[in-house]
Amino acid sequence: MTQVYKLAIPVFVLGFIAGAGFWYLFSPAFIDRVVSEELPAGLELTESRSGSFRDVDGAHRGTGTVKVLANAAGGTLLRFTEFEVTNGPGLEVWLVENPDPQRSADVSASRWLSLGPLKGNKGDQTYVVPEGVDMTTWGSVAIWCEQLSVLYSVATLSPAGV
């Protein structure tokens, strides 16, 4: 009977570790995080640039709009509306210098600035751009998986109204 335990215990431990790793990497693809943020009340905001999220490939899809909003005090916000992207582990919002990255290598080769973790893969959400960031130098907004170095969706920024 001890021979069975000598084999069963390591198999169980390895199976548990493999299952936990699989769940960590792939469960976000099955679980949606929905966000419904309102813009702060009483802010006078001006839209300077905007774009639409698009699919990167068959597995990484995105829709919705992003608007660059500025207030009179000089603060800048990124506003995602009707946003939806394929979920994944550790997704982040990046400003990317390249205006039209087509694949992950294009983003990696370009200059970028992380605005932090993606709040949710669905819904309206707002991100604060750090003070002093010149938004005219950034060509696109990317949803990026830092852990896997994968581009999930991108929106090219154009002047408002274009």
C-alpha positions as protocol buffer text, in pm:
chain_id: "A"
residue {
  index: 1
  type: MET
  ca { x: 0 y: 0 z: 0 }
}
residue {
  index: 2
  type: THR
  ca { x: 291 y: 241 z: 67 }
}
residue {
  index: 3
  type: GLN
  ca { x: 403 y: 201 z: -295 }
}
residue {
  index: 4
  type: VAL
  ca { x: 68 y: 345 z: -405 }
}
residue {
  index: 5
  type: TYR
  ca { x: 114 y: 648 z: -180 }
}
residue {
  index: 6
  type: LYS
  ca { x: 471 y: 702 z: -305 }
}
residue {
  index: 7
  type: LEU
  ca { x: 331 y: 739 z: -655 }
}
residue {
  index: 8
  type: ALA
  ca { x: -8 y: 897 z: -580 }
}
residue {
  index: 9
  type: ILE
  ca { x: 117 y: 1185 z: -365 }
}
residue {
  index: 10
  type: PRO
  ca { x: 368 y: 1328 z: -620 }
}
residue {
  index: 11
  type: VAL
  ca { x: 114 y: 1284 z: -902 }
}
residue {
  index: 12
  type: PHE
  ca { x: -149 y: 1465 z: -696 }
}
residue {
  index: 13
  type: VAL
  ca { x: 91 y: 1751 z: -608 }
}
residue {
  index: 14
  type: LEU
  ca { x: 205 y: 1793 z: -971 }
}
residue {
  index: 15
  type: GLY
  ca { x: -156 y: 1782 z: -1091 }
}
residue {
  index: 16
  type: PHE
  ca { x: -257 y: 2044 z: -837 }
}
residue {
  index: 17
  type: ILE
  ca { x: 29 y: 2277 z: -939 }
}
residue {
  index: 18
  type: ALA
  ca { x: -44 y: 2230 z: -1310 }
}
residue {
  index: 19
  type: GLY
  ca { x: -416 y: 2290 z: -1254 }
}
residue {
  index: 20
  type: ALA
  ca { x: -350 y: 2607 z: -1053 }
}
residue {
  index: 21
  type: GLY
  ca { x: -117 y: 2736 z: -1325 }
}
residue {
  index: 22
  type: PHE
  ca { x: -371 y: 2660 z: -1595 }
}
residue {
  index: 23
  type: TRP
  ca { x: -646 y: 2836 z: -1397 }
}
residue {
  index: 24
  type: TYR
  ca { x: -426 y: 3144 z: -1339 }
}
residue {
  index: 25
  type: LEU
  ca { x: -338 y: 3181 z: -1707 }
}
residue {
  index: 26
  type: PHE
  ca { x: -666 y: 3085 z: -1872 }
}
residue {
  index: 27
  type: SER
  ca { x: -950 y: 3164 z: -1630 }
}
residue {
  index: 28
  type: PRO
  ca { x: -952 y: 3534 z: -1724 }
}
residue {
  index: 29
  type: ALA
  ca { x: -1061 y: 3429 z: -2073 }
}
residue {
  index: 30
  type: PHE
  ca { x: -1382 y: 3289 z: -1920 }
}
residue {
  index: 31
  type: ILE
  ca { x: -1449 y: 3550 z: -1650 }
}
residue {
  index: 32
  type: ASP
  ca { x: -1556 y: 3904 z: -1738 }
}
residue {
  index: 33
  type: ARG
  ca { x: -1485 y: 4203 z: -1515 }
}
residue {
  index: 34
  type: VAL
  ca { x: -1753 y: 4465 z: -1584 }
}
residue {
  index: 35
  type: VAL
  ca { x: -1690 y: 4827 z: -1486 }
}
residue {
  index: 36
  type: SER
  ca { x: -1945 y: 5108 z: -1493 }
}
residue {
  index: 37
  type: GLU
  ca { x: -1764 y: 5428 z: -1394 }
}
residue {
  index: 38
  type: GLU
  ca { x: -1921 y: 5769 z: -1428 }
}
residue {
  index: 39
  type: LEU
  ca { x: -1717 y: 6077 z: -1512 }
}
residue {
  index: 40
  type: PRO
  ca { x: -1655 y: 6298 z: -1208 }
}
residue {
  index: 41
  type: ALA
  ca { x: -1945 y: 6541 z: -1173 }
}
residue {
  index: 42
  type: GLY
  ca { x: -1889 y: 6911 z: -1231 }
}
residue {
  index: 43
  type: LEU
  ca { x: -1581 y: 6883 z: -1450 }
}
residue {
  index: 44
  type: GLU
  ca { x: -1561 y: 7098 z: -1762 }
}
residue {
  index: 45
  type: LEU
  ca { x: -1391 y: 6862 z: -2007 }
}
residue {
  index: 46
  type: THR
  ca { x: -1277 y: 6922 z: -2363 }
}
residue {
  index: 47
  type: GLU
  ca { x: -1219 y: 6633 z: -2604 }
}
residue {
  index: 48
  type: SER
  ca { x: -892 y: 6671 z: -2792 }
}
residue {
  index: 49
  type: ARG
  ca { x: -841 y: 6328 z: -2949 }
}
residue {
  index: 50
  type: SER
  ca { x: -1031 y: 6003 z: -2988 }
}
residue {
  index: 51
  type: GLY
  ca { x: -1009 y: 5657 z: -3138 }
}
residue {
  index: 52
  type: SER
  ca { x: -1183 y: 5322 z: -3173 }
}
residue {
  index: 53
  type: PHE
  ca { x: -1048 y: 4997 z: -3035 }
}
residue {
  index: 54
  type: ARG
  ca { x: -998 y: 4722 z: -3291 }
}
residue {
  index: 55
  type: ASP
  ca { x: -915 y: 4353 z: -3304 }
}
residue {
  index: 56
  type: VAL
  ca { x: -549 y: 4258 z: -3319 }
}
residue {
  index: 57
  type: ASP
  ca { x: -599 y: 3899 z: -3434 }
}
residue {
  index: 58
  type: GLY
  ca { x: -852 y: 3617 z: -3411 }
}
residue {
  index: 59
  type: ALA
  ca { x: -787 y: 3556 z: -3041 }
}
residue {
  index: 60
  type: HIS
  ca { x: -744 y: 3914 z: -2916 }
}
residue {
  index: 61
  type: ARG
  ca { x: -1045 y: 4132 z: -2987 }
}
residue {
  index: 62
  type: GLY
  ca { x: -1153 y: 4475 z: -2875 }
}
residue {
  index: 63
  type: THR
  ca { x: -1430 y: 4728 z: -2941 }
}
residue {
  index: 64
  type: GLY
  ca { x: -1537 y: 5063 z: -2802 }
}
residue {
  index: 65
  type: THR
  ca { x: -1405 y: 5416 z: -2806 }
}
residue {
  index: 66
  type: VAL
  ca { x: -1139 y: 5608 z: -2620 }
}
residue {
  index: 67
  type: LYS
  ca { x: -1145 y: 5985 z: -2577 }
}
residue {
  index: 68
  type: VAL
  ca { x: -869 y: 6211 z: -2450 }
}
residue {
  index: 69
  type: LEU
  ca { x: -1037 y: 6465 z: -2223 }
}
residue {
  index: 70
  type: ALA
  ca { x: -867 y: 6773 z: -2074 }
}
residue {
  index: 71
  type: ASN
  ca { x: -992 y: 7005 z: -1802 }
}
residue {
  index: 72
  type: ALA
  ca { x: -917 y: 7375 z: -1751 }
}
residue {
  index: 73
  type: ALA
  ca { x: -666 y: 7299 z: -1474 }
}
residue {
  index: 74
  type: GLY
  ca { x: -450 y: 7102 z: -1718 }
}
residue {
  index: 75
  type: GLY
  ca { x: -544 y: 6750 z: -1609 }
}
residue {
  index: 76
  type: THR
  ca { x: -595 y: 6481 z: -1872 }
}
residue {
  index: 77
  type: LEU
  ca { x: -819 y: 6175 z: -1865 }
}
residue {
  index: 78
  type: LEU
  ca { x: -864 y: 5878 z: -2097 }
}
residue {
  index: 79
  type: ARG
  ca { x: -1229 y: 5777 z: -2115 }
}
residue {
  index: 80
  type: PHE
  ca { x: -1330 y: 5434 z: -2248 }
}
residue {
  index: 81
  type: THR
  ca { x: -1695 y: 5402 z: -2353 }
}
residue {
  index: 82
  type: GLU
  ca { x: -1883 y: 5094 z: -2475 }
}
residue {
  index: 83
  type: PHE
  ca { x: -1549 y: 4920 z: -2420 }
}
residue {
  index: 84
  type: GLU
  ca { x: -1500 y: 4545 z: -2447 }
}
residue {
  index: 85
  type: VAL
  ca { x: -1180 y: 4342 z: -2486 }
}
residue {
  index: 86
  type: THR
  ca { x: -1085 y: 3976 z: -2463 }
}
residue {
  index: 87
  type: ASN
  ca { x: -985 y: 3921 z: -2101 }
}
residue {
  index: 88
  type: GLY
  ca { x: -641 y: 3797 z: -2003 }
}
residue {
  index: 89
  type: PRO
  ca { x: -397 y: 3789 z: -1714 }
}
residue {
  index: 90
  type: GLY
  ca { x: -258 y: 4120 z: -1592 }
}
residue {
  index: 91
  type: LEU
  ca { x: -389 y: 4348 z: -1867 }
}
residue {
  index: 92
  type: GLU
  ca { x: -265 y: 4709 z: -1863 }
}
residue {
  index: 93
  type: VAL
  ca { x: -352 y: 5035 z: -2039 }
}
residue {
  index: 94
  type: TRP
  ca { x: -57 y: 5176 z: -2234 }
}
residue {
  index: 95
  type: LEU
  ca { x: -1 y: 5493 z: -2431 }
}
residue {
  index: 96
  type: VAL
  ca { x: 209 y: 5397 z: -2734 }
}
residue {
  index: 97
  type: GLU
  ca { x: 409 y: 5630 z: -2956 }
}
residue {
  index: 98
  type: ASN
  ca { x: 343 y: 5418 z: -3268 }
}
residue {
  index: 99
  type: PRO
  ca { x: 10 y: 5542 z: -3409 }
}
residue {
  index: 100
  type: ASP
  ca { x: -91 y: 5211 z: -3568 }
}
residue {
  index: 101
  type: PRO
  ca { x: 73 y: 4904 z: -3414 }
}
residue {
  index: 102
  type: GLN
  ca { x: -43 y: 4591 z: -3593 }
}
residue {
  index: 103
  type: ARG
  ca { x: 115 y: 4330 z: -3365 }
}
residue {
  index: 104
  type: SER
  ca { x: 289 y: 4288 z: -3030 }
}
residue {
  index: 105
  type: ALA
  ca { x: 637 y: 4345 z: -3176 }
}
residue {
  index: 106
  type: ASP
  ca { x: 528 y: 4691 z: -3300 }
}
residue {
  index: 107
  type: VAL
  ca { x: 434 y: 4793 z: -2947 }
}
residue {
  index: 108
  type: SER
  ca { x: 752 y: 4649 z: -2793 }
}
residue {
  index: 109
  type: ALA
  ca { x: 966 y: 4834 z: -3048 }
}
residue {
  index: 110
  type: SER
  ca { x: 793 y: 5165 z: -2978 }
}
residue {
  index: 111
  type: ARG
  ca { x: 814 y: 5398 z: -2680 }
}
residue {
  index: 112
  type: TRP
  ca { x: 526 y: 5340 z: -2435 }
}
residue {
  index: 113
  type: LEU
  ca { x: 387 y: 5460 z: -2102 }
}
residue {
  index: 114
  type: SER
  ca { x: 181 y: 5240 z: -1869 }
}
residue {
  index: 115
  type: LEU
  ca { x: -125 y: 5402 z: -1709 }
}
residue {
  index: 116
  type: GLY
  ca { x: -173 y: 5101 z: -1483 }
}
residue {
  index: 117
  type: PRO
  ca { x: -391 y: 4791 z: -1472 }
}
residue {
  index: 118
  type: LEU
  ca { x: -705 y: 4762 z: -1682 }
}
residue {
  index: 119
  type: LYS
  ca { x: -1000 y: 4806 z: -1444 }
}
residue {
  index: 120
  type: GLY
  ca { x: -1226 y: 4566 z: -1632 }
}
residue {
  index: 121
  type: ASN
  ca { x: -1253 y: 4404 z: -1971 }
}
residue {
  index: 122
  type: LYS
  ca { x: -1605 y: 4543 z: -2023 }
}
residue {
  index: 123
  type: GLY
  ca { x: -1772 y: 4875 z: -1956 }
}
residue {
  index: 124
  type: ASP
  ca { x: -1713 y: 5248 z: -1925 }
}
residue {
  index: 125
  type: GLN
  ca { x: -1398 y: 5346 z: -1738 }
}
residue {
  index: 126
  type: THR
  ca { x: -1163 y: 5640 z: -1685 }
}
residue {
  index: 127
  type: TYR
  ca { x: -784 y: 5658 z: -1648 }
}
residue {
  index: 128
  type: VAL
  ca { x: -584 y: 5955 z: -1523 }
}
residue {
  index: 129
  type: VAL
  ca { x: -289 y: 6057 z: -1738 }
}
residue {
  index: 130
  type: PRO
  ca { x: 6 y: 6171 z: -1523 }
}
residue {
  index: 131
  type: GLU
  ca { x: 74 y: 6544 z: -1512 }
}
residue {
  index: 132
  type: GLY
  ca { x: 326 y: 6668 z: -1765 }
}
residue {
  index: 133
  type: VAL
  ca { x: 251 y: 6401 z: -2026 }
}
residue {
  index: 134
  type: ASP
  ca { x: 221 y: 6561 z: -2371 }
}
residue {
  index: 135
  type: MET
  ca { x: -63 y: 6369 z: -2534 }
}
residue {
  index: 136
  type: THR
  ca { x: 36 y: 6485 z: -2884 }
}
residue {
  index: 137
  type: THR
  ca { x: 342 y: 6255 z: -2870 }
}
residue {
  index: 138
  type: TRP
  ca { x: 133 y: 5941 z: -2821 }
}
residue {
  index: 139
  type: GLY
  ca { x: -24 y: 5786 z: -3130 }
}
residue {
  index: 140
  type: SER
  ca { x: -236 y: 5511 z: -2981 }
}
residue {
  index: 141
  type: VAL
  ca { x: -381 y: 5347 z: -2671 }
}
residue {
  index: 142
  type: ALA
  ca { x: -307 y: 4977 z: -2627 }
}
residue {
  index: 143
  type: ILE
  ca { x: -444 y: 4706 z: -2403 }
}
residue {
  index: 144
  type: TRP
  ca { x: -131 y: 4509 z: -2322 }
}
residue {
  index: 145
  type: CYS
  ca { x: -52 y: 4191 z: -2129 }
}
residue {
  index: 146
  type: GLU
  ca { x: 283 y: 4258 z: -1963 }
}
residue {
  index: 147
  type: GLN
  ca { x: 324 y: 3898 z: -1839 }
}
residue {
  index: 148
  type: LEU
  ca { x: 294 y: 3746 z: -2185 }
}
residue {
  index: 149
  type: SER
  ca { x: 408 y: 4049 z: -2392 }
}
residue {
  index: 150
  type: VAL
  ca { x: 90 y: 4033 z: -2601 }
}
residue {
  index: 151
  type: LEU
  ca { x: -116 y: 4312 z: -2758 }
}
residue {
  index: 152
  type: TYR
  ca { x: -488 y: 4256 z: -2696 }
}
residue {
  index: 153
  type: SER
  ca { x: -643 y: 4561 z: -2863 }
}
residue {
  index: 154
  type: VAL
  ca { x: -538 y: 4904 z: -2986 }
}
residue {
  index: 155
  type: ALA
  ca { x: -701 y: 5237 z: -3071 }
}
residue {
  index: 156
  type: THR
  ca { x: -528 y: 5491 z: -3295 }
}
residue {
  index: 157
  type: LEU
  ca { x: -570 y: 5843 z: -3159 }
}
residue {
  index: 158
  type: SER
  ca { x: -691 y: 6106 z: -3407 }
}
residue {
  index: 159
  type: PRO
  ca { x: -788 y: 6470 z: -3353 }
}
residue {
  index: 160
  type: ALA
  ca { x: -1140 y: 6500 z: -3213 }
}
residue {
  index: 161
  type: GLY
  ca { x: -1414 y: 6506 z: -3471 }
}
residue {
  index: 162
  type: VAL
  ca { x: -1209 y: 6324 z: -3738 }
}
